């Protein structure tokens, strides 16, 4: 049966276009109940159970299926994910609404429907002849969808009666909409709210804790008018002195729970700085990463960033005196030059809440069901939850979701989601840091694994097409000990004309991961491999990362090669790119490669190649630094693990050798060469990487620190900064140069991926390069896979596909890659911090030299170089506990050591972090 929809659409030119869409209705769509004679009994994918016995409900004791509406799926997804809830019918109408309103919930419900043990069935009611409903005149889309859900529920109950006379199966409609429930009952449909149904499950009382506590909350924006320029680039038509709200993203201050900044995209001329939001009143129930409307306050109400470190001590929310005291402490007497634009949140545009990991702070009131939850992320306020499991959950890591934030409450309300495990347990804490940093770490699905090559695998004639045989070259790899995902190898040889041929050979991962399949989609979603202290979360399955793509010695491997002809002064004469086959002659560690270079007794072909590479690398590095490339610093540590317990037994700062720099230089050179090539061929669609120059205000802490030692740091250009740092020398304070370089690292912006057709500024500040990309690590970075595909098309070795030349889709991909890269860095640092704490757990009191980085009114921030530790030491006050070191790992995402890889200043950074799985 065919129906058509006709509607009018206004064009950009101002005309009117008539659009007709055909809508097909069918009779052969199954209901999902196995053995249903009316449907023919044929169903694809997971189906419902024939006689569901669990969960046992006191409201509906007979076997039944559940049919939830859209709001139940959106707000009670934690309940639906519980193993106790099975046999749920998810309507197409509901699924489409969820998809439009919440991508994260949509993904979660799709995962549940794909889990055969859950017996969730997706029913395409919009294409079933008996359940499709048309929108009536005067009926809005929400009312139409509610009616469609009721029609489907009624049809199901009538349809299931046809299965057999003895059949007692019912479909229970679950809705929290009072009017929708009343209409359903009037129409003879069994209907309950989610709370009513969950409380009726007497065998599963723990489910009540997972119910979302919904309440009306929010701030009306009806009094404010937003006038945006085209493409949303700021506010226009603003009268002098008028305080117009603007849209900002709340970015929580990491030391003060009551201080915040609002980040405004595309700042206009009248607001040239971040807006300070100081005090709980001005934060107005906004949570970190919420999109908010901010009103800029008059200049006489502007404040300076507080120099006091505050933490939420969990006092009673009715204690007004303490609250006023905290507000007073935040305000610091300063001169007018230190004042910053200050504002207040006047509305929440979009909530960006997520499930939060943390610990339960049990109430002092006996038998109380209301308790406070303290998130692991200090940027998130405490959350009030109701639970009957407080005694069980105390001392455990748990997950909690926020449901709402009432106007009269100091804390938001939420509900318990999951018990992760005991606090301090390695597996539990690792799970917490992965969840907190949104690192995808589930095992690869069978759909993904189905696209892997069948074993045993070997190179075929088809693989050799458009590929050069370089197996005769003396190629070798240089990596950390135990590295299994070797994605780069090098060679250097002298040519007959006296010049040198240098090659960088990169694993050809794009040969195995083809565009658009499940393996490609999963790799794009993960974005990057995450290296923790004792485990690795792979971007691609292990068969590729540690075997078929890994450039191990003495086996044939597919590669993508960048080959230069150079003179002995490291000047490039020719550059060519080719897909290739190589056979690495040696898999060396940095120490082994250094030993070969330094040993006068070794003169074999591999050693000769390494010496040639090292000599050229020194010239390349010197030339790069002369152009203004920055050499910064970060304290990095290496753990030695117990072979049985896998606990850290020793901790020391990492040692860097010449061979580290050698590999780094050629990886940087390959990335720059490839960036130039793909931009020449795809000026609008090249995936590049840039490092923006920091604004002058970023350098204030560095300049101030140097000035305290009577030193001048110039920050006009990268070259000026590099030269200033090189001149820093203090015989009485040898660590001063390193300390200033660490501070300079903190001043840097984050390097980001971008599409060349969507940006004009390609410059990489840290490397002093006009253009740059990532080509050399496709096993661990999805960006490199895209670059490989672009380069393969550019040299005629592969075909293009639509998404590769769609700059808008590439821009969206870059957004995800930037997020995943940032989260991976934060997760890695949090892992280092956690293992550092494990190391000190059994050490007792240790005395070490520390350096003061920052001075606050009530605390100092110190760095302990030997262990790469940074933390806050609070000053002792009367009637207060003695000061203790607050490690920065207690603030996820900020724990040091700070990594210079955010500037790509250290391309093979993953080589310092790789561990054998």
C-alpha positions in Angstrom: 0.0 0.0 0.0 1.3 3.4 -1.0 0.6 6.7 0.7 2.1 10.1 -0.2 2.9 13.1 1.8 2.8 16.5 0.2 4.2 19.7 1.8 5.5 23.1 0.7 9.1 24.3 1.4 10.5 27.7 1.1 13.7 27.9 -0.9 16.8 30.1 -0.1 15.9 32.3 -3.1 12.5 33.0 -1.5 10.4 30.8 -3.8 8.1 27.9 -2.8 8.8 24.3 -3.7 6.2 21.5 -3.6 7.7 18.3 -2.2 5.9 14.9 -2.5 7.2 11.9 -0.5 6.0 8.4 -0.9 5.3 6.3 2.2 5.0 2.5 1.8 2.8 0.5 4.1 3.2 -3.3 4.5 1.3 -6.3 5.9 4.3 -8.6 6.4 6.0 -6.9 9.3 6.4 -9.3 12.2 5.3 -8.5 15.7 8.5 -10.1 17.3 6.6 -12.8 19.2 8.0 -16.2 18.2 5.5 -18.7 16.9 3.0 -16.1 16.0 0.8 -17.6 13.3 -0.6 -14.3 12.2 3.0 -13.0 11.3 4.2 -16.3 9.8 6.7 -16.7 12.6 9.6 -15.3 10.6 11.6 -12.5 12.3 15.0 -11.0 11.8 17.4 -10.2 14.7 16.5 -10.5 18.4 12.9 -11.5 19.2 10.7 -11.5 22.3 10.4 -14.6 24.5 7.3 -16.7 23.9 6.3 -16.8 27.6 8.2 -14.2 29.6 8.2 -15.0 33.3 10.6 -12.3 34.6 10.4 -9.8 36.0 7.5 -10.7 38.3 5.2 -7.7 38.8 2.5 -7.3 41.4 0.6 -5.0 39.1 0.5 -7.4 36.2 1.2 -11.0 37.3 0.5 -12.6 33.9 3.3 -12.8 31.3 3.7 -9.5 29.5 5.9 -7.4 27.2 6.7 -3.7 27.8 6.1 -0.9 25.4 7.7 2.4 26.6 7.1 5.8 25.1 9.8 8.3 24.1 10.3 10.0 27.4 10.7 6.7 29.2 13.5 5.8 26.8 15.2 9.2 27.2 15.0 9.5 30.9 14.9 5.9 32.2 17.5 4.3 30.0 19.4 3.2 33.1 16.4 1.1 34.2 15.9 -0.4 30.7 19.6 -1.4 30.6 19.3 -3.4 33.8 19.5 -7.2 33.2 16.1 -7.6 35.0 14.3 -5.8 32.3 13.7 -7.9 29.2 11.1 -8.4 26.5 10.6 -4.7 25.5 9.0 -3.5 22.3 10.7 -0.4 20.9 8.5 1.4 18.3 10.0 3.0 15.2 8.2 6.2 16.3 9.9 6.2 19.6 13.3 5.3 18.2 13.1 8.2 15.7 12.2 10.7 18.4 15.1 9.5 20.6 17.5 9.8 17.7 16.5 13.4 17.1 16.7 14.4 20.7 19.7 12.5 22.2 22.4 10.8 20.2 24.0 9.2 23.3 20.7 7.6 24.5 20.0 6.5 20.9 23.3 4.7 20.8 22.6 3.0 24.1 19.2 1.8 23.1 20.6 0.5 19.8 23.2 -1.5 21.8 20.5 -2.9 24.0 18.3 -3.9 21.0 21.4 -5.7 19.5 21.9 -7.7 22.7 20.0 -11.0 22.1 19.9 -11.8 25.9 17.7 -8.7 26.5 15.0 -9.6 24.0 14.3 -6.0 22.8 12.4 -6.0 19.6 12.2 -3.0 17.2 8.8 -2.8 15.6 8.5 -0.6 12.5 5.0 0.7 13.3 5.3 3.6 10.8 5.3 1.2 7.9 2.7 -1.3 9.2 -0.6 -0.9 7.5 -2.6 -1.4 10.7 -0.5 0.8 13.0 0.4 3.8 10.8 -1.5 7.0 11.6 -1.7 10.2 9.8 -1.4 13.6 11.5 -4.8 15.1 11.9 -5.7 18.7 11.2 -4.8 20.9 14.2 -2.7 18.1 15.8 0.9 18.8 16.6 3.6 16.3 15.9 4.0 15.3 19.6 0.3 14.5 20.0 0.4 12.6 16.7 3.3 10.5 17.9 1.6 9.8 21.3 -1.4 8.6 19.4 0.7 6.5 17.1 2.3 4.8 20.2 -1.2 4.1 21.7 -2.4 2.7 18.4 0.5 0.3 18.3 0.1 -0.7 21.9 -3.6 -1.5 21.3 -2.9 -3.3 18.1 -0.3 -5.5 19.9 -2.8 -6.5 22.6 -5.4 -7.5 20.0 -2.9 -9.2 17.8 -1.4 -11.3 20.6 -4.9 -12.7 21.4 -5.0 -14.2 17.9 -2.0 -16.4 18.7 -4.0 -18.9 20.7 -7.1 -19.0 22.9 -5.1 -19.9 26.0 -2.7 -17.0 25.4 -2.6 -14.6 28.3 0.2 -12.4 27.0 -0.3 -8.6 27.5 1.5 -5.6 26.3 2.0 -3.0 29.1 2.3 0.6 28.0 4.9 2.5 30.1 4.6 6.3 30.1 5.3 9.1 32.5 2.9 11.4 30.7 -0.2 11.7 32.8 -2.6 12.7 29.9 -1.1 10.0 27.7 -1.6 7.4 30.4 -5.2 8.5 31.0 -6.0 8.3 27.3 -4.4 4.8 27.0 -6.5 3.5 29.9 -9.7 5.0 28.3 -8.8 3.0 25.2 -8.4 -0.2 27.1 -4.6 -0.3 27.1 -2.9 -1.5 30.3 -0.7 1.5 31.3 1.6 2.4 34.2 4.2 5.0 34.9 7.8 3.8 35.0 7.9 4.3 38.8 4.7 2.4 39.3 5.9 -0.6 37.3 9.5 -0.6 38.8 8.1 -0.5 42.4 5.8 -3.5 41.5 8.9 -5.6 40.8 9.1 -7.1 44.3 12.0 -9.4 43.3 14.1 -6.5 42.1 14.0 -3.7 44.8 17.4 -2.4 43.7 15.8 -1.2 40.5 14.1 1.6 42.4 17.6 3.2 43.0 18.0 3.5 39.2 14.8 5.5 38.6 15.5 9.0 37.3 14.0 11.6 39.6 12.4 14.0 37.2 11.4 17.6 38.2 10.8 20.9 36.5 13.9 22.9 36.5 15.5 25.6 34.5 15.6 29.3 34.1 13.2 31.1 31.8 14.9 32.8 28.9 11.7 34.6 27.6 12.9 38.0 28.9 16.1 37.9 26.8 16.4 38.4 23.1 19.3 36.9 21.2 20.3 38.6 18.0 23.0 36.6 16.1 24.9 37.5 13.0 24.9 35.0 10.1 26.3 31.6 11.1 26.0 32.5 14.8 29.2 34.6 14.9 28.3 36.8 17.9 25.8 39.4 18.9 25.2 42.5 16.7 23.1 45.6 17.0 24.1 46.0 20.6 23.5 49.5 22.0 26.2 51.2 24.1 26.0 50.0 27.7 23.3 47.4 27.0 23.9 44.1 28.8 22.8 41.4 26.2 23.1 37.7 27.1 25.4 35.7 24.9 25.8 31.9 24.6 28.9 30.4 26.3 30.1 27.0 27.4 30.7 26.7 31.1 34.3 25.6 31.8 34.8 24.7 35.5 37.7 26.2 37.4 39.9 23.3 38.6 40.8 24.7 42.0 37.7 26.6 43.1 34.4 24.9 43.2 32.7 28.3 43.3 34.5 29.9 40.4 34.1 29.3 36.7 34.7 30.7 33.3 32.4 31.0 30.3 34.0 30.1 27.0 32.4 32.0 24.1 32.9 30.7 20.6 33.9 33.4 18.0 34.3 36.2 20.6 33.1 39.6 19.3 35.0 42.8 19.6 33.3 44.0 22.8 34.1 40.8 24.7 37.8 39.9 24.2 38.3 37.6 27.1 36.8 34.7 29.0 34.0 35.7 31.3 34.4 34.9 34.9 31.4 33.4 36.7 32.2 33.7 40.4 30.1 32.3 43.2 27.3 29.8 43.2 24.7 32.5 42.7 26.2 33.6 39.4 26.8 30.0 38.4 23.1 29.5 38.7 23.0 25.7 38.7 25.1 25.3 35.5 27.3 22.3 35.4 30.7 21.9 33.6 30.3 21.8 29.8 26.7 23.0 29.8 25.9 25.5 27.1 24.6 28.6 28.9 23.3 32.1 28.4 25.6 34.6 30.2 24.8 38.2 31.0 27.9 40.4 31.2 27.8 42.5 34.4 28.5 46.2 34.6 32.3 47.1 34.9 31.8 48.1 38.5 30.8 44.5 39.4 33.8 42.9 37.6 36.2 40.8 39.7 39.6 39.2 39.4 40.3 35.5 39.4 40.5 34.3 43.0 43.9 33.4 44.5 42.2 31.2 47.0 41.9 27.4 46.6 38.4 26.2 47.7 36.8 22.8 47.8 33.3 21.7 48.4 33.2 20.6 52.0 29.7 19.4 51.8 28.2 21.7 54.4 24.5 22.0 54.9 22.9 23.8 52.0 20.8 25.9 54.5 24.0 27.2 56.2 23.7 30.7 54.7 26.5 32.1 56.9 29.1 29.6 55.6 27.9 30.2 52.0 28.3 34.0 52.4 31.8 33.4 53.9 32.9 31.4 50.9 31.6 34.1 48.6 33.6 36.7 50.6 36.8 34.6 50.5 36.6 34.4 46.7 36.6 38.2 46.3 40.2 39.5 46.4 41.2 43.1 46.8 43.0 43.9 43.6 43.9 46.8 41.4 41.8 47.7 38.5 44.1 46.2 35.9 43.5 42.7 37.3 39.7 42.9 36.8 38.3 40.6 34.2 34.9 40.6 32.4 32.4 39.1 34.9 29.0 37.7 34.3 26.2 35.5 35.5 24.3 32.6 34.1 20.8 33.6 33.1 19.7 30.4 31.4 20.7 26.9 30.4 20.7 26.5 26.6 21.7 22.8 26.6 22.6 20.4 29.3 25.6 18.2 28.7 25.2 15.9 31.6 26.7 12.4 31.5 26.9 9.5 33.9 29.5 10.3 36.6 31.9 8.0 38.5 32.6 8.7 42.1 31.9 7.7 45.7 28.9 7.8 48.0 29.2 10.1 51.0 26.8 8.4 53.4 24.5 10.6 55.5 25.1 10.9 59.2 21.4 10.5 59.8 20.6 6.9 60.6 18.2 5.0 58.3 18.3 8.0 55.9 17.8 7.1 52.2 19.1 10.5 51.0 22.9 10.7 50.5 25.4 12.8 48.7 27.5 11.4 45.9 31.0 12.9 45.4 32.1 12.8 41.7 35.7 11.8 40.8 35.7 14.9 38.6 36.1 17.9 40.9 34.5 20.1 38.3 31.1 18.5 38.9 29.1 19.4 42.1 28.0 16.8 44.6 24.8 15.0 43.6 22.0 14.0 46.0 20.6 10.5 45.4 18.1 8.3 47.2 19.3 4.7 47.7 18.5 1.8 50.0 21.9 0.3 49.4 24.0 2.9 51.2 25.8 0.4 53.5 26.7 -1.8 50.5 27.8 1.1 48.3 30.0 2.8 50.9 33.7 2.5 50.0 32.8 1.5 46.4 33.2 3.3 43.1 29.7 3.9 41.7 28.1 5.6 38.7 25.4 8.2 39.2 23.4 10.3 36.7 21.9 13.8 37.2 18.1 14.0 36.8 17.6 17.7 37.6 18.6 20.7 39.8 15.7 22.3 41.8 15.8 26.0 42.3 16.0 25.8 46.1 18.7 23.1 46.3 22.5 23.5 46.6 23.0 20.2 44.9 21.4 18.6 41.8 19.3 15.4 42.2 20.3 12.2 40.6 20.0 8.4 40.8 22.3 5.4 41.2 23.3 3.6 38.0 26.0 1.0 38.6 28.4 -0.4 41.2 31.9 -0.6 39.7 33.9 -2.1 42.5 36.0 -1.4 45.5 37.9 1.9 45.9 41.6 1.5 45.3 41.3 -1.7 43.3 43.4 -1.5 40.2 40.7 -2.9 37.8 38.0 -0.7 39.3 40.1 2.5 39.2 41.2 1.8 35.6 37.5 1.4 34.7 36.7 4.7 36.4 39.4 6.6 34.5 38.3 5.1 31.2 34.7 6.0 31.8 35.5 9.5 33.1 37.5 10.2 30.0 34.9 8.6 27.7 37.4 6.1 26.3 35.7 3.4 24.2 37.0 0.2 25.7 34.5 -2.5 25.0 35.7 -5.7 23.2 35.4 -5.4 19.4 32.1 -6.8 18.2 31.7 -9.8 15.8 30.5 -7.4 13.1 33.8 -5.5 13.3 36.0 -8.7 13.6 34.3 -10.2 10.5 36.1 -7.7 8.3 39.6 -8.9 9.4 41.7 -10.9 7.0 41.4 -14.7 7.2 44.4 -16.5 8.7 46.9 -17.6 7.6 47.5 -14.4 5.6 50.1 -13.8 3.0 50.9 -11.2 0.3 49.2 -12.0 -3.0 49.7 -10.8 -6.6 46.7 -8.6 -6.1 48.3 -6.9 -3.1 51.4 -6.2 -5.2 49.4 -4.1 -7.7 50.5 -0.4 -7.6 53.1 -1.4 -5.0 56.9 -1.3 -5.1 59.1 -4.2 -3.8 61.5 -2.7 -1.3 62.4 -5.9 0.5 66.0 -5.7 -0.6 66.5 -2.4 1.5 68.2 -2.5 4.9 65.2 -1.3 6.8 65.0 -1.4 10.6 62.6 -0.1 13.3 63.5 1.7 16.6 61.0 1.5 19.5 60.7 1.2 23.3 61.3 -2.3 24.9 58.3 -4.6 24.5 56.6 -2.6 21.7 54.4 -4.8 19.6 52.5 -2.3 17.4 55.4 -1.1 15.3 54.1 1.3 12.8 57.3 2.9 11.4 60.7 1.8 10.1 63.6 3.7 8.5 66.5 3.2 6.1 69.4 5.2 4.8 71.9 4.3 2.0 74.3 6.1 -0.2 73.5 6.3 -3.9 75.8 6.0 -6.8 75.8 9.7 -7.4 77.1 10.3 -3.8 73.8 11.6 -2.4 71.8 9.8 0.3 68.5 8.0 0.0 66.4 8.1 3.2 63.1 6.3 3.6 60.4 6.3 6.2 58.2 3.3 5.9 54.8 3.3 7.6 52.4 0.3 8.2 49.8 0.3 5.4 46.8 0.0 7.7 44.4 1.5 5.1 45.0 -1.7 3.0 43.2 -3.7 5.6 40.6 -1.1 6.8 38.4 -0.3 3.8 36.1 2.8 3.9 32.6 2.5 5.3 32.7 -1.0 6.7 32.1 -1.9 10.4 35.8 -2.1 11.1 36.4 1.4 9.6 33.4 2.9 11.5 34.6 1.5 14.8 38.2 2.7 14.2 36.8 6.2 13.4 34.7 6.2 16.6 37.6 5.2 18.8 39.9 7.7 17.0 43.1 6.7 18.8 44.8 4.0 20.8 45.0 4.8 24.5 48.2 3.8 26.4 47.8 3.3 30.1 50.6 2.3 32.5 49.9 -1.5 32.2 47.5 -1.9 29.4 46.7 -0.6 25.9 43.2 0.1 24.6 43.6 -0.5 20.9 42.0 1.5 18.1 42.1 -1.5 15.8 41.9 -5.3 16.7 45.0 -6.9 17.9 45.4 -9.1 14.7 46.2 -5.9 12.9 47.9 -3.8 15.6 50.3 -6.4 16.8 50.6 -8.7 13.8 49.6 -8.0 10.2 50.2 -4.3 10.3 53.2 -4.3 12.8 56.5 -3.9 10.9 58.2 -6.7 12.8 61.6 -8.0 11.7 62.2 -10.8 9.2 58.6 -10.9 7.9 57.1 -9.3 4.8 54.8 -6.4 5.5 52.8 -4.0 3.4 53.9 -0.4 3.9 53.4 3.2 2.6 56.8 4.7 2.0 58.0 8.3 1.9 61.5 8.4 0.2 63.8 11.4 -0.1 67.0 11.9 -2.0 69.2 14.2 0.2 72.6 15.6 0.1 74.9 15.3 3.1 73.7 18.6 4.5 70.2 17.1 4.9 68.8 19.2 2.0 66.0 17.5 0.2 66.6 17.1 -3.6 63.7 14.8 -4.5 60.7 13.4 -2.7 58.5 10.4 -3.8 55.7 8.4 -2.2 54.9 4.8 -3.0 53.0 1.9 -1.6 55.5 -0.9 -0.9 56.5 -4.2 0.5 59.3 -4.2 3.1 61.1 -6.8 5.2 62.6 -5.2 8.3 66.1 -6.5 9.1 65.9 -5.6 12.8 63.5 -4.5 15.5 65.6 -2.4 17.8 65.0 -0.6 21.1 66.3 2.9 21.5 69.0 1.7 23.8 70.1 -1.0 21.3 70.1 1.5 18.4 72.2 3.9 20.5 74.7 1.2 21.4 75.2 0.3 17.7 75.8 4.0 16.8 78.3 4.5 19.6 80.1 1.2 19.2 83.3 1.4 17.1 83.4 -2.3 16.7 80.1 -2.5 14.8 80.1 -1.6 11.1 77.3 -3.8 9.6 74.7 -2.4 7.1 72.1 -1.8 9.8 74.6 0.2 12.0 75.8 2.2 9.0 72.2 3.1 8.2 71.6 4.2 11.7 74.7 6.4 11.8 73.7 8.1 8.6 70.2 8.7 9.9 71.5 10.1 13.2 73.9 12.5 11.4 71.1 13.8 9.2 68.7 14.1 12.1 71.0 16.3 14.1 71.2 18.7 11.1 67.5 18.7 10.6 66.8 19.4 14.3 69.4 22.3 14.4 67.7 23.8 11.3 64.2 23.4 12.7 65.2 25.1 16.0 66.8 27.9 14.1 63.5 28.5 12.3 61.8 28.9 15.7 60.6 25.4 16.7 60.1 25.1 20.4 61.9 22.7 22.7 59.9 22.6 25.9 59.8 20.2 28.8 57.6 18.0 30.9 58.5 15.7 33.8 57.9 12.2 32.7 58.2 9.0 34.7 58.6 5.3 33.9 57.2 2.5 36.1 58.8 -0.9 36.7 56.1 -3.4 37.4 56.1 -6.5 39.5 55.8 -9.5 37.1 53.2 -11.2 39.3 51.1 -8.5 41.0 51.7 -5.9 38.2 52.1 -3.3 41.0 54.7 -0.6 40.5 57.9 -1.4 42.3 60.1 1.3 41.0 59.6 4.8 39.5 62.1 6.9 37.7 62.2 9.8 35.2 62.5 8.7 31.6 65.9 8.9 29.9 65.9 10.3 26.3 68.7 9.3 23.9 69.9 10.6 20.6 68.0 7.8 18.9 64.7 9.2 20.3 65.5 12.5 18.6 66.6 10.7 15.4 63.2 8.9 15.0 61.4 12.1 15.9 63.1 14.2 13.3 62.3 11.8 10.4 58.7 11.3 11.5 58.2 15.1 11.6 59.8 15.4 8.1 57.6 12.7 6.7 54.5 14.4 8.1 55.4 17.7 6.6 56.2 16.2 3.2 52.9 14.3 3.1 51.0 17.4 4.2 52.4 19.4 1.3 51.5 16.6 -1.2 47.9 16.1 -0.1 47.2 19.8 0.1 48.6 20.2 -3.5 46.2 17.5 -4.7 43.2 18.3 -2.4 43.3 21.9 -1.5 39.8 21.8 0.0 39.8 18.3 1.5 43.2 17.7 3.1 43.1 16.6 6.7 45.8 18.7 8.3 47.0 19.5 11.9 47.7 23.0 13.2 49.0 24.4 16.5 47.6 28.0 17.0 49.8 30.6 18.5 48.9 31.3 22.2 47.3 34.7 22.9 49.7 37.1 24.9 47.6 36.7 28.0 48.6 33.0 28.1 52.2 33.9 28.8 51.5 36.0 31.9 52.5 33.2 34.4 55.7 32.5 32.4 56.8 36.1 32.1 55.9 36.8 35.8 57.9 33.7 36.9 61.0 34.8 34.9 60.7 38.4 36.1 60.9 37.1 39.7 64.4 35.9 38.8 65.3 39.1 37.0 65.0 37.4 33.6 63.1 38.6 30.5 61.1 36.3 28.4 60.1 37.6 25.0 56.9 36.0 23.5 56.4 38.0 20.3 57.2 35.0 18.1 58.0 31.3 18.7 61.6 32.1 17.7 61.8 34.9 20.3 60.4 32.6 23.0 62.8 29.8 22.1 65.8 32.2 22.2 64.7 33.6 25.5 64.5 30.1 27.0 67.9 29.2 25.6 69.4 32.2 27.4 68.1 31.2 30.8 71.0 30.1 33.0 71.4 30.1 36.8 74.4 28.5 38.4 72.7 28.6 41.8 69.4 27.2 40.4 70.3 24.6 37.7 66.7 23.4 37.4 65.4 26.9 36.5 65.6 26.4 32.8 63.6 23.2 32.9 61.1 24.8 35.3 60.5 27.7 32.9 60.1 25.3 29.9 57.5 23.3 31.9 55.7 26.6 32.6 56.0 27.5 28.9 54.3 24.2 28.0 51.3 25.2 30.1 51.0 28.4 28.1 50.5 26.5 24.8 47.3 26.0 22.9 46.1 22.5 22.0 47.1 21.2 18.5 44.0 20.2 16.5 43.0 18.4 13.3 41.1 20.4 10.7 39.9 20.2 7.1 41.9 22.5 4.8 38.7 23.8 3.1 37.3 25.0 6.4 40.2 27.1 7.7 42.8 29.5 6.4 45.4 29.3 9.1 47.6 26.2 8.6 50.6 27.3 10.7 52.0 25.0 13.3 53.4 27.2 16.1 55.3 24.6 18.1 57.1 23.1 15.1 57.5 26.5 13.2 56.1 24.8 10.1 53.7 26.4 7.6 51.8 23.1 7.1 51.6 19.8 9.0 49.6 16.5 9.3 49.8 13.1 10.8 50.9 10.2 8.5 53.3 8.1 10.6 51.1 6.3 13.1 48.0 4.7 11.4 47.9 1.8 13.8 47.1 4.1 16.7 45.5 7.2 15.0 42.6 7.2 12.7 43.6 10.6 11.3 46.7 8.9 9.8 44.4 6.4 8.0 42.5 9.2 6.3 45.8 10.9 5.3 47.0 7.5 3.9 43.8 7.3 1.8 44.3 10.9 0.5 47.9 10.2 -0.4 47.1 6.9 -2.1 44.5 8.7 -4.3 47.0 11.5 -5.0 49.7 9.1 -6.3 47.1 6.9 -8.2 47.5 3.9 -5.9 43.8 3.8 -4.8 40.3 5.2 -5.6 38.5 8.0 -3.8 35.0 7.8 -2.2 32.4 10.5 -1.6 33.1 11.0 2.2 36.8 11.5 1.5 36.1 14.7 -0.5 33.3 16.0 1.6 34.8 18.8 3.6 31.8 19.1 6.0 32.0 15.4 6.9 35.8 15.7 7.3 35.3 18.6 9.6 32.9 16.5 11.7 35.4 13.7 11.8 38.1 16.1 12.9 35.9 17.3 15.8 35.6 13.7 17.1 39.3 13.0 16.6 40.3 16.1 18.5 38.0 15.1 21.4 39.3 11.5 21.4 42.9 12.7 21.3 42.4 15.1 24.2 40.6 12.5 26.3 43.3 9.9 25.6 46.0 12.3 26.8 44.0 12.9 30.0 43.4 9.2 30.6 47.1 8.5 30.2 48.0 11.1 32.7 45.4 9.9 35.1 46.8 6.4 34.8 50.3 7.7 35.6 49.0 9.6 38.6 47.1 6.5 39.9 50.1 4.2 39.6 52.3 6.9 41.3 49.9 6.8 44.3 50.1 2.9 44.3 53.9 3.2 44.3 53.9 5.6 47.4 51.2 3.6 49.2 53.7 1.2 50.7 56.5 3.8 51.0 55.4 5.7 54.1 56.8 9.2 54.5 59.2 10.2 51.7 61.2 13.5 51.7 62.1 14.9 48.3 63.0 18.3 46.8 60.1 20.2 45.4 59.8 23.5 43.5 57.0 26.0 44.0 55.1 26.7 40.7 52.3 28.9 42.0 51.4 30.8 45.2 47.8 31.1 46.3 46.4 32.9 49.4 45.9 29.7 51.3 48.1 27.2 49.5 51.1 26.6 47.2 51.3 24.5 44.0 54.5 22.4 44.0 56.3 20.2 41.5 58.5 17.2 42.6 60.8 16.6 39.6 62.1 13.2 40.7 58.6 11.7 40.5 57.0 14.1 38.0 54.4 14.9 40.7 52.5 18.1 41.0 50.1 19.0 43.8 48.6 21.6 46.1 49.9 22.0 49.7 47.4 23.9 51.9 48.6 26.2 54.7 47.8 25.1 58.2 45.1 27.0 59.9 44.0 27.1 63.5 41.5 24.3 64.4 42.1 22.8 61.0 43.9 19.5 60.1 47.6 19.8 59.2 48.4 20.5 55.5 48.6 17.6 53.1 49.6 17.3 49.4 46.5 17.2 47.2 47.7 15.4 44.0 46.4 16.8 40.8 45.2 13.4 39.8 42.3 14.1 42.1 41.2 16.4 39.3 40.7 14.1 36.3 42.0 15.5 33.1 44.6 17.8 34.7 47.0 15.4 36.3 50.6 15.9 35.4 53.0 15.1 33.9 52.0 17.7 31.3 52.6 16.3 27.9 54.3 18.3 25.1 52.6 16.1 22.5 49.7 18.6 22.5 51.9 20.6 20.2 53.3 17.6 18.2 56.7 18.7 19.5 57.4 15.1 20.1 55.9 13.1 17.3 56.9 9.5 18.4 55.5 10.2 21.9 53.6 7.0 21.8 57.0 5.2 21.6 57.7 6.3 25.2 54.3 5.0 26.4 53.8 1.7 24.5 53.5 -1.4 26.5 53.1 -5.0 25.4 49.6 -6.1 26.0 
